[in-house]
């Protein structure tokens, strides 16, 4: 469901059917969580001939246009740390 939502959001960006700045402001933090925690760690490796892969990467690039470098790096670091913490807790439990 989440993947399909972001695919549709990408289509809206691509066809200019929304206010891009508003959409970025509304969704970028949750999108970065999804990208760094779920997509990049588990879905990105299965990208062969998968159209959804490129759409999610395109959306990330589009959000980058509307996110400052400092914000982007902050979320990347935050969510990568959360993922490591989750994996460490999973292994020890």
TAPE-V701411 format. One record per residue. N is the residue number from 1. PHI is phi in radians with two decimals (NA if undefined). D_LAST is the distance of its C-alpha to the last C-alpha in Angstrom with 1 decimal. Layout:
N_PHI_D_LAST ; N_PHI_D_LAST
This chain:
1_NA_28.7 ; 2_-1.13_27.6 ; 3_-1.02_28.9 ; 4_-1.10_32.2 ; 5_-1.04_32.6 ; 6_-1.20_32.4 ; 7_-1.11_34.7 ; 8_-1.16_37.2 ; 9_-1.09_37.0 ; 10_-1.03_37.8 ; 11_-1.04_40.8 ; 12_-1.12_42.0 ; 13_-1.08_41.8 ; 14_-1.06_43.6 ; 15_-1.68_46.4 ; 16_0.97_46.8 ; 17_-1.80_46.2 ; 18_-2.84_44.5 ; 19_-1.40_44.7 ; 20_-1.09_42.5 ; 21_-1.13_42.0 ; 22_-1.11_41.1 ; 23_-1.06_38.6 ; 24_-1.08_37.0 ; 25_-1.09_36.8 ; 26_-1.32_35.4 ; 27_-2.04_32.7 ; 28_-1.11_31.9 ; 29_-1.13_29.0 ; 30_-1.17_27.2 ; 31_-1.11_28.3 ; 32_-1.09_26.9 ; 33_-1.03_23.5 ; 34_-1.03_23.9 ; 35_-1.11_25.4 ; 36_-1.36_23.0 ; 37_-1.57_19.7 ; 38_-1.79_20.6 ; 39_-1.09_23.9 ; 40_-1.12_23.9 ; 41_-1.45_20.4 ; 42_-2.12_20.7 ; 43_-1.66_24.2 ; 44_-1.01_26.4 ; 45_-1.11_26.0 ; 46_-1.79_27.6 ; 47_-1.36_30.6 ; 48_-0.92_33.3 ; 49_0.93_36.2 ; 50_-2.01_34.1 ; 51_-1.00_36.3 ; 52_-1.07_33.5 ; 53_-0.99_32.1 ; 54_-1.16_35.3 ; 55_-1.14_35.6 ; 56_-1.21_32.3 ; 57_-1.09_33.2 ; 58_-1.07_36.6 ; 59_-1.13_35.3 ; 60_-1.04_33.2 ; 61_-1.10_36.4 ; 62_-1.17_38.3 ; 63_-1.09_35.9 ; 64_-1.07_36.2 ; 65_-1.14_40.0 ; 66_-1.94_39.3 ; 67_-2.17_36.6 ; 68_-1.17_37.4 ; 69_-1.03_36.0 ; 70_-1.09_34.5 ; 71_-1.11_32.7 ; 72_-1.02_31.5 ; 73_-1.12_30.1 ; 74_-1.07_28.5 ; 75_-1.21_26.6 ; 76_-1.03_25.7 ; 77_-1.12_24.2 ; 78_-1.00_22.5 ; 79_-1.35_20.8 ; 80_-1.18_20.0 ; 81_-1.16_18.2 ; 82_-1.10_16.3 ; 83_-1.13_15.3 ; 84_-1.07_14.2 ; 85_-1.08_12.2 ; 86_-1.05_10.6 ; 87_-1.15_10.0 ; 88_-1.10_8.7 ; 89_-1.19_6.1 ; 90_-1.16_5.4 ; 91_-1.23_5.6 ; 92_-1.40_3.8 ; 93_-1.60_0.0
